Amino acid sequence: MTENVIHAIKIVSNQLSRKMNKFAKQFGLTGVQIQIIDYLNHLPQNQFVYQKDVEHEFNIRRSTATSVLQKMEENQLIMRNVSPSDSRIKIISALPKAEELQPQISQFLAETNTDLLNSISTFQRRGFLKALNKISNELTTEEKKEYKNETEHRL
């Protein structure tokens, strides 16, 4: 019998999304928003973050990043300022409201990560993380090839 990896990964992904969203809901946020807050708050103070960085870090499309960041800006969690080097792009930074949530977010993410990893042995953990990275790299390579082919066909 062939194992349905796609189905198994999708189920786990949905379970994790629900867990993240349930935690985030108490703050009126979504799971993606708390992950973005965590990402912004863990960067060095002098490091600029652009929307493209958020898109890449969370593997989300530009339109998704735009709507999530706009909502976060409306809720006074982040601020977007014009870049001094290029007025077309904006620098994203966490505001005090987001920084105040960070201890709770960090604790939740650390506990969730620990719980997940403790559910499997050290040996399984190494193989699992290695396999996830390999699968992700393969899918990224495939996406790049498809994007290149689509771009060439448009020209």
N, C-alpha and C positions, 0 to 999 in steps of 0.2 A: 504494500500500500504506500502510495506517495504521500508524504507529509505536506499539508497545506500551510506553508510558512506565511504566505500573505495573510491568510485568515487569522492565524495565531498572533502575528504582529499587530494586525488591525484591532483585535480584541484587547490586547494589552494596551495599545495606544489609547483606545477609547476609555478603558478603565482608568488609566493615568490622567487623561483629560478630565474625566468626571471628578476624580479626587482633587485635582488642582482647582477646578472651577468651584467645587464645594468649599474649599478653603478660602478662595479669593472672594466668594460671594459675601462673606461677612464684612468685607471692606467695600462692597459695591463694585468689585473688579472682576476681571476674568483671569483664567489661568495664564493666558499669554501675557496679560498686563503685569502680573506679578513676576513672571519670568523676565520681562523687559526691565522692570524696576530692579530686580536682582542683578541683572547684567550691567545696568548703568551704575549701580552703587558699588560694584566690585572693580570698576576700572580705575586706573590711576587718575588723580585729580586733574592733571594737565593733558589728559588724552581726549582728543576730540572724537565724538561719535556722530556719524551721519546716518541717515535713513538706510543707505546702502549697507552699512555695517549691521544694522538690525535685521534687514532682509537676509543677509548672509548668515548671521549667527543663528537665526531661528528657521532658516530655510522656508521663508514665506515670500509670496509675490509682492510686488511693489504696491498693488492696490490694497492688499491686506494690511501691509505695514502702514500705508497712508491712513487708512481708516482707524486702525488701532492707535496710532500716534496722535491723530486728531482728537480722538475721544480722551486720551490721556492728557492732552493739552487742555481740553475743555474742563476736565476734572482737576486741573492744577497739580498734576503729578509730574509733568515735564514741561520744559520750555524749549522752543525751537528758535534759535537766533541765526541770522545770516552769517555765513562764513566770511571771515576777513579776506580769504584768498579767492573766493568765488561766490558772487552774490546769488547764483542760481541754486546753491545748496545750503542746507541749514544744519547747524550743530545742535544736537539733542543733549539736554542735560536734565538730571533729576532735580526736582524742587523739594523744599523741606518736607512737604506732605508725603512724598514718596520715601524720603530718607527716614522719616519717623516709622514707617511700616517695615523697614528693612530687618530689624531684629526678629520680628515675628515671621517674616518671609524666609529668612535664613534658617531659622529653627525648623520650620515646616519642611523646607527643601532638604535639609540635612537629615532630619528624621525619616522622611520618605525614602531618601536615597539609602540610608542605613538599613531600613526595613526591607527594601527590595533586595539589597545585596546579601543581607543575612538570611534570606529565604533560600539561598543556594550556597553550596560549599565553596571554599576558596579556589579549589581546582575548577569547578564549574564556572565561577566568576571570571577567571582569567580567560577561559575559552569563550564564554558568552560575550564579554566585552570585545575580544579580538574579532569574533564573528560579526558582531554588530558593526564594528568599524569597517570590516571588509565588505559587508553588504552595502553600507552607506557609500563607500568609495566606488563600488561597482555601479550603483545607481547614479551617482554624480557623474561618472565617466559617460554613462549612457545618456544622461540628460544633456551633457555638453555636446555629444555627437549629434543628437536630435536637433538641438538648437542651431548647430553649425549647418546641418542639412537644410533646415527651414530657412535660415538666412540666405544660403546659396540659391535656393529655389525662388526666393523673392527677387533676386537680382537679375 
